[in-house]
Amino acid sequence: MKKIVAVTACPTGIAHTYMAAENLQMAAKEMGVDIKVETQGSIGAENALTEEDIREADAVIIAASTKVDKSRFAGKPVLEVGVEDAIKDAKGLIEKALMMEKPTDYVEKVQEIHKERAAQRTGAYKHLMTGVSYMIPFVVAGGILIALSFFWGYKAFEVEGTLPWALMRIGGGSAFALMVPILSGYIAFSIADRPGLVPGMVGGMLAVSTGAGFLGGIISGFLAGYTVDYLKKLIKLPRTLEGLMPVLILPVLSTLIVGLLMIYVIGSPMKAIMTSLTNWLTGMSSTNAVIFGAILGLMMAFDMGGPVNKTAYTFTTGLLASNVFTPMAAVMAAGMTPPLGLALATVLFKDRFTKDEIEAGKAAWVLGASFITEGAIPFAAADPFRVIPSIMVGSAVTGALSMLFHIELRAPHGGIFVIPIAVSNPLLYIGVIAVGTVVTALMVALLKKKVE
């Protein structure tokens, strides 16, 4: 029996969400198709799809007139329509979804792997990565605008009314100011859906104002999410009053609890930890900096976008809020060299690769230059015991050199496209990436056997 999973949602999360779900279920029953429908209503997700549900599904239908996260539907044919389409022609949608095929080319395969990893995240790691994914655009926008404000001189932004002053105010005073609240808010959102946003964001703002930094924001996000989750289970209202839960009772109670804990319990200890961490990172010796950079590089290459990679990335991204920019440069450079090094190896050492891998190497240039470390995964999957050590060595060298030369990066993503405006020494940074790329390619040639 064919199986479909579906998500329905509408802006208000009331009538249309459930009408669409009911129509899909009725149509599937008539057609002999197994279906499970997740409804994203006003109080959050109900009948939530599990990893097993998604894995077993032949296709996915998203019938929504509001934003629905598609990252968990990795490698599945996804049909995305408005919620009204499921109400009007549920049977037609099911037929169309079952006729869709999976993508097959190399770039799409990399994207599929990226989505699969996102779908496999569970528990605290999943919630943290949700917060980070929403935070990154704010950090990128803020970091690049701050970097642009230095174009007219390092202190040009101090003159009120000038363009550099405006850029600094937009980037540092606004975009960066939202970084921790967004991180905290969407961690809570991942745990408790929409009711978690208010206490999460308020907790994040308190983390900033108390000096608890991004670590305090992470704590406030989890605290807010699980507080709302607990209150949802604890408070039972008559059906006629249930509409008060998401707009009045949950936001007020959870925000009060999280706010008091952040001010009186969590803020001061986390401020002390963040101050100590920042002082250590800014005052470390060259030897310690090289070792730290090498460790970051090893982490970036070890699982190429997996939990270890994301731990290094999240940590260094959070440090941007504390004006610590060198680890971010090391991480991005070390994340670019695995696909770049493998792409170079397919050019210089063709006898180590199949024809398909040589062709894939052309796309790996673009992925590496764009800081998409997952571009190395198809190569690593085919020969993990030789490719993974090779890229780890290359990334370790890259991270170490970046830290040794004290290169700073003010944006957490963008690859070569942000180097001219967000890196303190662009030419030296490109040189560091080039060295890491060559080292990776040479290690591949040394370890990888010739293809017969």
Protein Blocks (a to p, Z undefined) as FASTA:
>chain_A
ZZdddddddfkopmmmmmmmmmmmmmmmmnopacddddddfnopehiacfklmmmpmbdc
dddfbdcdfklmghiacddddfklmmmmmmlmmmmmmmpccdfbfklmmmmmmmmmmmmp
gcjllmmmmmmmmmmmmmmmmmmmmmmmmmnojklmmpghiaklmmmmmmmmmmmmmmmm
mmmmmmmmmmnommlmmmmmmmmmmmmmnonojmlmmmmmmmmmmmmmmmmmmpccdfkl
mmmmmmmmmmmmmmmmmmmmmmmmmmmmmmmmmmmmmmmmmmpcfklmmmmmmmmmmmmm
mnnopaklmmmmmmmmmmmmnopaklmmmmmmmmmmmmmmmmmmmmmmmmlpcfklmmmm
mmmmmmmmnopaklmmmmmmmmmmlmmmmmmmmmmmmmmmmmmnopacfbfbhijmlmmm
mcfblmlmmmmmmmmmmmmmmmmmmmpccdZZ
